[in-house]
Amino acid sequence: MSAAPSPLARAWLGLVRALEILAASLMGVLTFVVLWGVFSRYALGAQSTWTDELARYLLVWVSLIGGALMYREHGHLGVDYLVGKFDPAAQRLTAVVVEVIVIAFALLALGYGGSKLMMEALAADEMTTALGIRVGWLHLATPLSGFFMAAFAIEHIVTGRLSYPAASEGKEASP
């Protein structure tokens, strides 16, 4: 019998589930917006002015949030031919080093860079053409995805859910 998850683990899983619901909802809205744009263009004879712009921003959000979620599930393409030649302990060490690099990239490029981009756009009071939304808020997806990618990389290290060839082949890596 397994122990019940801690309150922190339950809160984390709830946050991840909320992110999954957000990504799925945004994908549903994106699908509707694109279909409406096609329908309004071909059936009504005049495309709605807002569909292209909204679809573009929704695609960015779905891509960034979905990318972070797929990173959690090890759903990204990996080139591990060379690493597969290492012994299992070296593969595990390499996987930890890769996770640390991901944490650095996610926090610096996506987190810091995305936050800076968002703040500069908010300070400039830029507005979207068709939607009339402040562009800075649309850039929130970048630091948000960076935070979650870094958190998922930390989760991989802490829980031992690392991605390396020996792990996928069912071999045990020595600690």
Backbone as ProteinMPNN parsed JSONL, in Angstrom:
{"seq_chain_A": "MSAAPSPLARAWLGLVRALEILAASLMGVLTFVVLWGVFSRYALGAQSTWTDELARYLLVWVSLIGGALMYREHGHLGVDYLVGKFDPAAQRLTAVVVEVIVIAFALLALGYGGSKLMMEALAADEMTTALGIRVGWLHLATPLSGFFMAAFAIEHIVTGRLSYPAASEGKEASP", "coords_chain_A": {"N_chain_A": [[0.839, -1.179, 0.0], [0.637, 2.128, -0.912], [1.876, 5.241, 0.37], [-0.109, 8.099, 1.168], [-0.095, 10.986, -0.929], [1.834, 13.903, -0.082], [0.64, 17.095, 1.22], [1.907, 19.134, -0.244], [2.703, 17.762, -2.548], [0.191, 17.064, -3.56], [-0.835, 19.634, -4.054], [0.97, 20.445, -6.029], [0.425, 18.575, -8.075], [-2.203, 19.332, -8.555], [-1.798, 21.895, -9.583], [-0.385, 21.264, -11.913], [-2.388, 19.84, -13.209], [-4.244, 21.907, -13.591], [-2.796, 23.432, -15.403], [-2.757, 21.654, -17.549], [-5.487, 21.606, -18.162], [-5.818, 24.276, -18.885], [-4.187, 24.362, -21.222], [-5.552, 22.514, -22.865], [-8.04, 23.76, -23.046], [-7.355, 26.188, -24.3], [-6.52, 25.121, -26.724], [-8.943, 24.116, -27.676], [-10.392, 26.528, -27.967], [-8.752, 27.743, -29.873], [-9.15, 26.01, -32.042], [-11.906, 26.465, -32.548], [-11.829, 29.218, -33.193], [-10.25, 29.258, -35.54], [-11.846, 27.674, -37.224], [-14.137, 29.292, -37.275], [-13.059, 31.527, -38.556], [-12.517, 30.467, -41.114], [-15.112, 29.697, -41.873], [-16.449, 32.198, -41.794], [-15.087, 33.525, -43.802], [-15.499, 31.98, -46.183], [-18.206, 31.137, -46.198], [-19.716, 33.318, -45.363], [-18.601, 35.327, -46.778], [-16.925, 37.382, -45.911], [-14.172, 37.584, -43.957], [-13.923, 37.445, -40.422], [-12.477, 40.108, -38.601], [-10.88, 39.69, -36.392], [-10.068, 37.031, -36.132], [-7.638, 35.941, -37.275], [-5.59, 37.236, -35.814], [-6.182, 36.517, -33.135], [-5.998, 33.718, -33.349], [-3.275, 33.442, -33.923], [-2.032, 34.339, -31.522], [-3.148, 32.518, -29.708], [-2.054, 30.153, -30.688], [0.639, 30.51, -30.054], [0.494, 30.499, -27.225], [-0.59, 27.898, -26.782], [1.479, 26.354, -27.87], [3.741, 27.013, -26.248], [2.88, 26.456, -23.571], [1.945, 23.845, -23.919], [4.341, 22.704, -24.784], [5.899, 22.842, -22.447], [4.407, 21.116, -20.813], [4.691, 18.728, -22.264], [7.398, 18.378, -21.964], [7.522, 17.675, -19.298], [6.468, 15.112, -19.432], [8.406, 13.786, -20.814], [8.13, 13.959, -23.579], [9.431, 15.094, -25.714], [11.531, 15.103, -28.617], [14.539, 13.367, -28.513], [18.023, 13.148, -28.927], [19.856, 10.565, -28.424], [21.84, 8.78, -29.107], [24.687, 8.707, -28.753], [24.825, 8.93, -25.952], [23.585, 6.578, -25.308], [25.617, 4.758, -25.607], [27.083, 4.948, -23.325], [27.832, 3.68, -19.993], [25.223, 2.652, -17.669], [25.337, 4.254, -15.26], [26.766, 6.537, -16.077], [25.013, 7.418, -18.0], [22.869, 8.201, -16.398], [24.048, 10.296, -14.942], [24.588, 12.038, -17.072], [21.953, 12.588, -17.823], [21.074, 14.049, -15.584], [22.772, 16.289, -15.774], [21.832, 17.335, -18.198], [19.238, 18.034, -17.399], [19.849, 20.094, -15.586], [20.944, 21.963, -17.344], [18.655, 22.506, -18.827], [17.102, 23.696, -16.828], [18.605, 26.054, -16.378], [18.42, 27.278, -18.949], [15.612, 27.541, -19.176], [14.985, 29.234, -17.024], [16.624, 31.491, -17.494], [16.458, 32.284, -20.324], [13.69, 31.902, -21.072], [12.237, 32.506, -18.682], [13.496, 34.918, -17.405], [14.127, 36.462, -19.749], [11.639, 36.386, -21.078], [10.01, 37.612, -19.142], [11.137, 40.143, -19.069], [10.635, 41.003, -21.709], [7.818, 40.989, -21.602], [7.334, 42.962, -19.614], [8.479, 45.234, -20.795], [6.833, 45.52, -23.028], [4.406, 45.992, -21.754], [5.029, 48.398, -20.458], [5.391, 50.013, -22.676], [2.855, 50.198, -23.478], [1.683, 48.856, -25.633], [-0.798, 47.845, -27.962], [-2.857, 45.252, -29.32], [-3.809, 45.01, -32.767], [-6.383, 44.162, -33.833], [-7.735, 43.001, -31.647], [-7.443, 44.678, -29.464], [-6.072, 44.275, -27.094], [-3.638, 44.499, -24.5], [-0.382, 43.982, -25.52], [1.679, 43.086, -23.899], [0.519, 41.386, -21.951], [-0.064, 39.193, -23.489], [2.432, 38.173, -23.913], [2.947, 36.854, -21.585], [2.886, 34.093, -21.637], [5.452, 33.177, -22.219], [7.357, 33.604, -19.937], [5.836, 32.118, -18.129], [5.782, 29.503, -19.214], [8.519, 29.031, -19.075], [8.971, 29.028, -16.287], [7.486, 26.727, -15.588], [8.799, 24.737, -17.132], [11.337, 24.726, -15.923], [10.578, 24.003, -13.33], [9.54, 21.46, -13.868], [11.854, 20.159, -14.715], [13.317, 20.192, -12.348], [11.586, 18.597, -10.871], [11.951, 16.174, -12.275], [14.602, 15.563, -11.548], [14.452, 15.403, -8.718], [12.531, 13.387, -8.29], [13.651, 11.329, -9.651], [12.792, 10.701, -12.17], [14.203, 10.565, -14.707], [15.261, 10.951, -18.093], [16.857, 8.719, -19.983], [18.742, 6.446, -22.039], [19.195, 3.829, -20.771], [17.191, 3.818, -18.853], [14.857, 3.783, -20.387], [15.05, 1.333, -21.531], [14.588, -0.38, -19.544], [16.715, -1.103, -17.964], [18.602, -0.952, -15.001], [20.059, 1.845, -13.592], [22.998, 2.406, -11.795], [23.192, 4.1, -8.653]], "CA_chain_A": [[0.0, 0.0, 0.0], [1.479, 3.319, -1.011], [1.509, 6.333, 1.263], [-0.861, 9.201, 0.539], [0.815, 12.089, -1.285], [1.878, 15.02, 0.859], [-0.137, 18.253, 0.759], [2.673, 19.84, -1.275], [2.609, 16.959, -3.784], [-1.189, 17.221, -4.057], [-0.948, 20.988, -4.606], [1.737, 20.453, -7.271], [-0.35, 17.83, -9.077], [-3.344, 20.183, -8.892], [-1.298, 22.97, -10.445], [-0.097, 20.652, -13.214], [-3.69, 19.536, -13.824], [-4.802, 23.183, -14.037], [-2.055, 23.793, -16.612], [-3.261, 20.768, -18.606], [-6.829, 22.092, -18.518], [-5.607, 25.53, -19.613], [-3.689, 24.05, -22.565], [-6.635, 21.879, -23.623], [-9.055, 24.785, -23.3], [-6.824, 27.088, -25.325], [-6.541, 24.387, -27.996], [-10.336, 24.108, -28.108], [-10.721, 27.873, -28.436], [-8.009, 27.925, -31.117], [-9.858, 25.264, -33.087], [-13.133, 27.196, -32.857], [-11.487, 30.495, -33.843], [-9.818, 28.978, -36.912], [-13.033, 27.24, -37.967], [-14.977, 30.467, -37.492], [-12.41, 32.341, -39.582], [-12.747, 29.825, -42.414], [-16.546, 29.795, -42.166], [-16.819, 33.581, -42.104], [-14.487, 33.905, -45.08], [-16.056, 31.286, -47.346], [-19.671, 31.043, -46.174], [-20.311, 34.647, -45.196], [-18.006, 36.214, -47.773], [-16.016, 38.365, -45.313], [-13.572, 37.001, -42.76], [-13.924, 38.278, -39.217], [-11.197, 40.82, -38.511], [-10.125, 39.313, -35.209], [-9.731, 35.607, -36.058], [-6.213, 35.677, -37.549], [-4.767, 37.715, -34.707], [-6.427, 35.676, -31.96], [-5.441, 32.39, -33.622], [-1.816, 33.545, -33.82], [-1.653, 34.389, -30.11], [-3.52, 31.248, -29.087], [-1.075, 29.155, -31.112], [1.84, 30.734, -29.243], [0.204, 30.009, -25.879], [-0.718, 26.435, -26.81], [2.807, 25.797, -28.136], [4.627, 27.171, -25.097], [2.345, 25.72, -22.42], [1.98, 22.434, -24.309], [5.741, 22.282, -24.798], [6.309, 22.611, -21.061], [3.738, 19.893, -20.352], [5.311, 17.576, -22.924], [8.705, 18.19, -21.346], [7.279, 16.929, -18.056], [6.195, 13.713, -19.776], [9.502, 13.332, -21.678], [7.546, 13.792, -24.9], [10.217, 15.765, -26.742], [12.506, 14.32, -29.352], [15.875, 13.397, -27.934], [19.065, 12.462, -29.683], [20.609, 9.928, -27.351], [22.67, 7.699, -29.641], [25.986, 8.698, -28.077], [24.595, 8.657, -24.539], [23.245, 5.16, -25.224], [26.864, 3.985, -25.576], [27.647, 5.061, -21.981], [27.286, 2.736, -19.016], [24.014, 3.245, -17.058], [25.633, 5.322, -14.285], [27.133, 7.73, -16.846], [23.77, 7.89, -18.633], [22.097, 8.907, -15.372], [24.744, 11.562, -14.699], [24.335, 12.882, -18.242], [20.556, 13.032, -17.742], [21.012, 15.102, -14.563], [23.422, 17.473, -16.35], [20.883, 17.881, -19.182], [18.155, 18.692, -16.644], [20.39, 21.342, -15.047], [21.028, 22.882, -18.482], [17.272, 22.914, -19.122], [16.713, 24.646, -15.772], [19.278, 27.329, -16.66], [17.812, 27.877, -20.136], [14.223, 27.904, -18.907], [14.927, 30.393, -16.131], [17.263, 32.67, -18.074], [15.905, 32.706, -21.616], [12.231, 32.005, -21.06], [11.77, 33.211, -17.481], [13.997, 36.284, -17.327], [13.94, 37.139, -21.041], [10.202, 36.546, -21.317], [9.492, 38.624, -18.207], [11.621, 41.451, -19.524], [9.843, 41.314, -22.902], [6.461, 41.302, -21.168], [7.332, 44.242, -18.901], [8.746, 46.313, -21.755], [5.626, 45.691, -23.843], [3.397, 46.635, -20.896], [5.456, 49.785, -20.248], [5.179, 50.74, -23.929], [1.402, 50.245, -23.647], [1.349, 48.362, -26.97], [-2.095, 47.177, -28.067], [-3.029, 44.48, -30.55], [-4.566, 45.751, -33.766], [-7.791, 43.77, -33.96], [-8.352, 42.616, -30.375], [-7.379, 45.769, -28.496], [-5.518, 43.747, -25.846], [-2.244, 44.908, -24.3], [0.524, 42.944, -26.021], [2.466, 42.559, -22.782], [-0.17, 40.254, -21.315], [0.032, 38.052, -24.387], [3.779, 37.628, -23.747], [3.013, 36.135, -20.309], [3.085, 32.661, -21.894], [6.877, 32.846, -22.262], [7.899, 33.333, -18.6], [5.038, 31.061, -17.494], [6.296, 28.214, -19.68], [9.874, 28.897, -18.537], [8.847, 28.61, -14.891], [7.046, 25.336, -15.512], [9.854, 23.844, -17.641], [12.348, 24.616, -14.869], [9.987, 23.223, -12.238], [9.443, 20.065, -14.302], [13.214, 19.613, -14.707], [13.618, 19.936, -10.929], [10.779, 17.429, -10.521], [12.615, 14.996, -12.84], [15.784, 15.257, -10.746], [14.054, 15.028, -7.359], [11.795, 12.114, -8.285], [14.406, 10.31, -10.365], [12.153, 10.425, -13.466], [15.113, 11.082, -15.714], [15.146, 10.318, -19.394], [18.118, 8.281, -20.562], [18.518, 5.169, -22.721], [19.086, 2.665, -19.888], [15.901, 3.885, -18.183], [13.808, 3.409, -21.316], [15.202, -0.084, -21.881], [14.289, -1.165, -18.359], [17.935, -1.39, -17.232], [18.749, -0.158, -13.794], [21.289, 2.61, -13.497], [23.46, 2.437, -10.417], [23.127, 5.464, -8.129]], "C_chain_A": [[0.885, 1.244, 0.0], [0.958, 4.412, -0.083], [0.774, 7.42, 0.485], [0.118, 10.325, 0.205], [0.724, 13.224, -0.269], [1.006, 16.159, 0.341], [0.582, 19.043, -0.339], [2.591, 19.099, -2.608], [1.21, 17.075, -4.386], [-1.383, 18.591, -4.686], [-0.218, 21.067, -5.947], [0.962, 19.747, -8.382], [-1.601, 18.608, -9.492], [-2.949, 21.316, -9.821], [-0.997, 22.442, -11.85], [-1.407, 20.351, -13.94], [-4.348, 20.816, -14.341], [-4.103, 23.65, -15.321], [-2.51, 22.941, -17.801], [-4.639, 21.225, -19.091], [-6.725, 23.396, -19.309], [-5.168, 25.247, -21.046], [-4.792, 23.436, -23.427], [-7.724, 22.888, -23.977], [-8.608, 25.752, -24.387], [-6.823, 26.413, -26.694], [-7.959, 24.321, -28.546], [-10.762, 25.46, -28.657], [-10.022, 28.149, -29.764], [-8.713, 27.22, -32.277], [-11.127, 25.997, -33.513], [-12.835, 28.476, -33.633], [-11.076, 30.268, -35.297], [-11.011, 28.542, -37.761], [-13.968, 28.414, -38.253], [-14.384, 31.369, -38.576], [-12.634, 31.782, -40.978], [-14.213, 29.957, -42.816], [-16.93, 31.218, -42.573], [-16.247, 34.03, -43.447], [-15.226, 33.273, -46.259], [-17.577, 31.213, -47.352], [-20.333, 32.418, -46.104], [-19.715, 35.673, -46.156], [-17.07, 37.273, -47.223], [-15.477, 37.795, -44.008], [-13.657, 37.981, -41.6], [-12.532, 38.877, -39.038], [-10.308, 40.309, -37.379], [-9.601, 37.882, -35.221], [-8.252, 35.315, -36.297], [-5.333, 36.064, -36.367], [-4.946, 36.839, -33.466], [-5.841, 34.283, -32.162], [-3.92, 32.393, -33.47], [-1.379, 33.541, -32.354], [-2.02, 33.101, -29.384], [-2.528, 30.149, -29.45], [0.22, 29.295, -30.313], [1.631, 30.177, -27.84], [0.126, 28.491, -25.84], [0.657, 25.796, -26.998], [3.709, 25.868, -26.904], [4.155, 26.368, -23.887], [2.365, 24.216, -22.716], [3.392, 21.891, -24.343], [6.256, 21.992, -23.402], [5.684, 21.321, -20.53], [4.351, 18.646, -20.988], [6.711, 17.318, -22.365], [8.553, 17.39, -20.055], [7.124, 15.441, -18.33], [7.295, 13.094, -20.643], [9.005, 13.09, -23.098], [8.315, 14.463, -26.023], [11.194, 14.806, -27.394], [13.87, 14.465, -28.692], [16.843, 12.634, -28.817], [20.011, 11.858, -28.654], [21.487, 8.776, -27.839], [23.987, 7.594, -28.888], [25.819, 8.334, -26.604], [24.253, 7.186, -24.337], [24.463, 4.261, -25.188], [27.524, 4.026, -24.194], [27.115, 3.939, -21.099], [26.119, 3.42, -18.288], [24.278, 4.364, -16.053], [25.989, 6.621, -15.0], [25.908, 8.295, -17.565], [22.942, 8.688, -17.636], [22.721, 10.26, -15.071], [24.502, 12.533, -15.848], [22.914, 13.427, -18.215], [20.393, 14.148, -16.71], [21.627, 16.388, -15.097], [22.495, 18.137, -17.37], [19.748, 18.606, -18.476], [18.628, 20.032, -16.069], [20.512, 22.388, -16.154], [19.641, 23.394, -18.856], [16.797, 23.93, -18.089], [17.323, 26.022, -16.058], [18.645, 28.026, -17.855], [16.398, 28.372, -19.836], [14.135, 29.156, -18.032], [15.514, 31.649, -16.769], [16.57, 33.15, -19.345], [14.397, 32.903, -21.555], [11.733, 32.824, -19.865], [12.186, 34.671, -17.45], [13.732, 37.051, -18.625], [12.47, 37.392, -21.345], [9.566, 37.585, -20.408], [9.896, 40.027, -18.632], [10.834, 41.907, -20.759], [8.422, 41.74, -22.514], [6.399, 42.686, -20.502], [7.587, 45.418, -19.838], [7.525, 46.579, -22.625], [4.517, 46.353, -23.024], [3.738, 48.104, -20.672], [5.22, 50.634, -21.495], [3.69, 50.88, -24.248], [0.981, 49.859, -25.074], [0.007, 47.636, -26.925], [-2.132, 46.363, -29.361], [-3.956, 45.243, -31.482], [-6.05, 45.426, -33.731], [-8.47, 43.525, -32.623], [-8.379, 43.74, -29.35], [-6.894, 45.318, -27.129], [-4.073, 44.225, -25.723], [-1.321, 43.742, -24.641], [1.333, 42.311, -24.886], [1.822, 41.36, -22.118], [-0.111, 39.015, -22.197], [1.409, 37.393, -24.299], [3.946, 36.861, -22.443], [3.264, 34.64, -20.503], [4.562, 32.278, -21.84], [7.462, 32.642, -20.866], [7.129, 32.225, -17.873], [5.548, 29.68, -17.916], [7.715, 27.979, -19.168], [9.86, 28.438, -17.087], [8.48, 27.136, -14.808], [8.092, 24.37, -16.064], [10.946, 23.652, -16.585], [11.821, 23.769, -13.719], [9.875, 21.745, -12.615], [10.821, 19.408, -14.333], [13.649, 19.304, -13.275], [12.846, 18.702, -10.464], [11.427, 16.144, -11.048], [13.808, 14.58, -11.976], [15.381, 14.719, -9.38], [13.386, 13.651, -7.315], [12.562, 10.99, -8.97], [13.783, 9.926, -11.702], [12.987, 11.035, -14.589], [14.936, 10.312, -17.009], [16.54, 10.003, -19.924], [17.931, 6.864, -21.078], [18.364, 3.966, -21.796], [17.732, 2.642, -19.181], [14.783, 3.418, -19.112], [13.885, 1.945, -21.72], [14.949, -0.99, -20.679], [15.537, -1.563, -17.57], [17.99, -0.493, -15.999], [20.097, 0.569, -13.818], [21.722, 2.618, -12.046], [23.494, 3.876, -9.935], [24.446, 6.179, -8.108]], "O_chain_A": [[1.781, 1.375, 0.834], [-0.236, 4.493, 0.207], [1.015, 7.624, -0.705], [1.05, 10.587, 0.966], [-0.328, 13.467, 0.32], [0.668, 16.192, -0.842], [-0.057, 19.561, -1.255], [2.432, 19.714, -3.662], [1.07, 17.174, -5.605], [-2.021, 18.709, -5.732], [-0.716, 21.679, -6.892], [0.856, 20.261, -9.496], [-2.013, 18.549, -10.651], [-3.69, 21.655, -10.744], [-1.314, 23.09, -12.847], [-1.522, 20.581, -15.144], [-4.946, 20.809, -15.416], [-4.746, 24.197, -16.217], [-2.635, 23.441, -18.919], [-4.914, 21.226, -20.291], [-7.451, 23.598, -20.282], [-5.713, 25.827, -21.986], [-4.945, 23.802, -24.592], [-8.263, 22.865, -25.084], [-9.38, 26.095, -25.283], [-7.094, 27.059, -27.707], [-8.159, 24.456, -29.753], [-11.419, 25.533, -29.695], [-10.619, 28.721, -30.676], [-8.85, 27.782, -33.364], [-11.393, 26.135, -34.707], [-13.51, 28.783, -34.616], [-11.505, 31.004, -36.185], [-11.164, 28.995, -38.895], [-14.526, 28.516, -39.346], [-15.111, 31.908, -39.411], [-12.909, 32.53, -41.916], [-14.521, 30.289, -43.961], [-17.638, 31.424, -43.558], [-16.866, 34.83, -44.149], [-15.543, 33.96, -47.23], [-18.181, 31.227, -48.425], [-21.379, 32.647, -46.71], [-20.264, 36.762, -46.326], [-16.466, 38.008, -48.004], [-16.233, 37.553, -43.067], [-13.484, 39.187, -41.773], [-11.527, 38.214, -39.298], [-9.091, 40.491, -37.424], [-8.759, 37.544, -34.39], [-7.669, 34.505, -35.576], [-4.443, 35.312, -35.969], [-3.966, 36.465, -32.822], [-5.249, 33.725, -31.239], [-3.348, 31.439, -32.942], [-0.454, 32.817, -31.986], [-1.265, 32.644, -28.526], [-2.198, 29.308, -28.614], [0.827, 28.291, -29.938], [2.49, 29.464, -27.32], [0.712, 27.863, -24.958], [0.965, 24.797, -26.347], [4.367, 24.886, -26.559], [4.951, 25.676, -23.251], [2.755, 23.415, -21.867], [3.624, 20.74, -23.972], [6.968, 21.011, -23.19], [6.357, 20.527, -19.873], [4.511, 17.623, -20.322], [7.156, 16.172, -22.301], [9.375, 16.522, -19.76], [7.592, 14.608, -17.554], [7.125, 11.986, -21.153], [9.411, 12.125, -23.746], [7.89, 14.405, -27.177], [11.623, 13.823, -26.791], [14.293, 15.571, -28.356], [16.503, 11.595, -29.382], [20.857, 12.549, -28.087], [21.837, 7.891, -27.057], [24.362, 6.512, -28.435], [26.58, 7.527, -26.07], [24.593, 6.607, -23.305], [24.357, 3.106, -24.777], [28.422, 3.232, -23.916], [26.093, 3.324, -21.401], [26.035, 4.648, -18.291], [23.516, 5.33, -16.0], [25.562, 7.695, -14.576], [25.781, 9.51, -17.72], [22.378, 9.726, -17.981], [22.013, 11.261, -14.958], [24.241, 13.715, -15.623], [22.687, 14.591, -18.545], [19.645, 15.097, -16.944], [21.068, 17.467, -14.899], [22.385, 19.363, -17.402], [19.338, 19.683, -18.911], [17.871, 21.003, -16.071], [20.219, 23.564, -15.935], [19.47, 24.573, -19.164], [16.156, 24.92, -18.442], [16.63, 27.037, -15.986], [18.362, 29.223, -17.799], [16.035, 29.49, -20.201], [13.305, 30.032, -18.275], [14.972, 32.743, -16.608], [16.144, 34.302, -19.423], [13.888, 33.954, -21.944], [10.908, 33.725, -20.022], [11.338, 35.564, -17.466], [13.181, 38.151, -18.603], [12.097, 38.469, -21.81], [8.695, 38.345, -20.833], [9.106, 40.97, -18.565], [10.418, 43.063, -20.841], [7.895, 42.725, -23.031], [5.508, 43.482, -20.8], [6.978, 46.478, -19.689], [7.214, 47.731, -22.926], [3.772, 47.182, -23.546], [2.853, 48.96, -20.693], [4.893, 51.817, -21.398], [3.312, 51.596, -25.176], [0.061, 50.443, -25.646], [-0.288, 46.908, -25.977], [-1.521, 46.736, -30.363], [-4.79, 46.03, -31.033], [-6.881, 46.326, -33.611], [-9.658, 43.81, -32.474], [-9.236, 43.757, -28.467], [-7.262, 45.909, -26.113], [-3.367, 44.342, -26.725], [-1.472, 42.645, -24.105], [1.632, 41.118, -24.929], [2.515, 40.409, -21.757], [-0.111, 37.895, -21.685], [1.547, 36.201, -24.574], [5.001, 36.267, -22.22], [3.805, 33.989, -19.609], [4.888, 31.156, -21.452], [8.029, 31.578, -20.617], [7.713, 31.479, -17.087], [5.723, 28.796, -17.078], [8.077, 26.844, -18.859], [10.638, 27.568, -16.698], [9.088, 26.381, -14.049], [8.26, 23.281, -15.516], [11.423, 22.535, -16.381], [12.536, 22.915, -13.194], [10.092, 20.874, -11.773], [10.948, 18.227, -14.012], [14.277, 18.276, -13.02], [13.388, 17.86, -9.748], [11.45, 15.134, -10.345], [14.003, 13.395, -11.705], [15.904, 13.699, -8.932], [13.645, 12.854, -6.414], [12.169, 9.827, -8.881], [14.192, 8.937, -12.311], [12.524, 11.911, -15.321], [14.509, 9.158, -17.007], [17.304, 10.903, -20.271], [17.049, 6.149, -20.603], [17.474, 3.146, -22.019], [17.182, 1.568, -18.935], [13.86, 2.733, -18.672], [12.903, 1.377, -22.198], [15.076, -2.21, -20.774], [15.423, -2.299, -16.59], [17.456, 0.616, -16.005], [21.141, -0.045, -14.042], [20.895, 2.816, -11.156], [23.792, 4.782, -10.713], [24.515, 7.334, -7.688]]}, "name": "protein", "num_of_chains": 1, "seq": "MSAAPSPLARAWLGLVRALEILAASLMGVLTFVVLWGVFSRYALGAQSTWTDELARYLLVWVSLIGGALMYREHGHLGVDYLVGKFDPAAQRLTAVVVEVIVIAFALLALGYGGSKLMMEALAADEMTTALGIRVGWLHLATPLSGFFMAAFAIEHIVTGRLSYPAASEGKEASP"}
